[in-house]
Amino acid sequence: MNIEKEMYRLVHYYFEQGGAINILIFVTAVVIFYIAVDKVIQFSLLEKKLPTVDQFRSILQNRAVPTSLPESFVAAFSDLPISPVTNFSKPFYINRYREVLIAESERLDSGLSTLAVWINVAPLMGLFGTVIGMTKTFSVITMYGIGNPSLLSEGISLSLITTQTGLLVAFPGLFLHTMLTNKKEKIIHRLINIGESVFHKGETNAL
């Protein structure tokens, strides 16, 4: 219970001191979290659907593409004739697999640039709050001098608290973006390895 009270007090303090700027930064944090969770789910589902080298080779040999594979695989290979009499050249399969790589690369990249933009917005909003706070502080000094510490501390508090909030959102956001980018690269390398294992090591002779 004490922990809940402390968390409530802390959140209330940040919103009270930071005002509208901290509310905007909080909204930014929610957007960052939503995009990051969506990408994590997308990457996890794609990894589970990717076929192994043996499964992909079997799919091409039997010309039967299960719907459990990613949509790009289904779109690229589902229209192959079932009859084994119809043979295709190795470049034909390679070009079809390139379509898979392009489609999955675009799908994996989507959202990451948007996430990076929102991550950069958070500290900029904090900096904007700093400018507002310092402007308010200088206005108080101009009007009342430096004889009223309570009025001065209000502007200074706004300056510091918004900067702090922006950085608190940006640092975890950068970590999430880096983690997702590395995850994307691993999936792309896995796709490339599947293609190279099937198309560049002689396995296509069996197709």
Secondary structure, DSSP 8 states (H G I E B T S, - for coil): -HHHHHHHHHHHHHHHHHHHHHHHHHHHHHHHHHHHHHHHHHHHHHHHH---HHHHHHHHHHT---TTS-HHHHHHHTTS-S-TTS---HHHHHHHHHHHHHHHHHHHHTTHHHHHHHHHHHHHHHHHHHHHHHHHHHHHHHHHTTS-HHHHHHHHHHHHHHHHHHHHHHHHHHHHHHHHHHHHHHHHHHHHHHHHHHHSSSGGGG-
